[in-house]
């Protein structure tokens, strides 16, 4: 994975608009669960990539430090060789003069090594600066991704809690609706109506029985009147015969 790819991917993930994604999702909870899994995996991959990038940067920095130290060391050797050459020439001896040339040559070699080390150090500095910027951006992106992951987890927990609350409310409302549809008072009303009909029938029977009894008493009264009439008629007849 290239550095630019790492930076782009981390930046894109860190700037992801969770609310916009949720608005487009058919099942937000499932999408959040998938996003959390993806983010967790992406963070793990990004951490490995960032660690490798940081490792490469530290190697460049170590090499640069060695080049700087080598340049200083070769500069010190060149100075020491040059001084030795000067000392030998100051003695005036022909042999020392030959040795002085050798030390000057050593100084030149040392100076060449110094220049090479300085050149390598200077060449590496822009790369180190660019790598340092990349690492800083990657670290910021990782921090943002971890913050986004925390936001995702919080959103997921909030959504699950809201879903459970809504489900409980719907269950309660369904129960209330069923109670309204199957109103127990309607059964009581039907039972009461049945009782009233039974009571009415009992009253009807009582009234019917009462009217039949009155008729019987009236029949007895009629019989009594007939018997009295017959008795009076017999009495009249007996009176004439006497």
Secondary structure, DSSP 8 states (H G I E B T S, - for coil): --HHHHHHHHHHHHT--HHHHHHH-SSHHHHHHHHHHHHHHHHHHHHHHHHHHHHHHHHHHHHHHHHHHHHHHHHHHHHHHHHHHHHHHHT--HHHHHHHHHHHHHHHHHHHHHHHHHHHHHHHHHHHHHHHHHHHHHHHHHHHHHHHHHHHHHHHHHHHHHHHHHHHHHHHHHHHHHHHHT-HHHHHHHHHHHHHHHHHHHHHHHHHHHHHHHHHHHHHHHHHHHHHHHHHHHHHHHHHH-
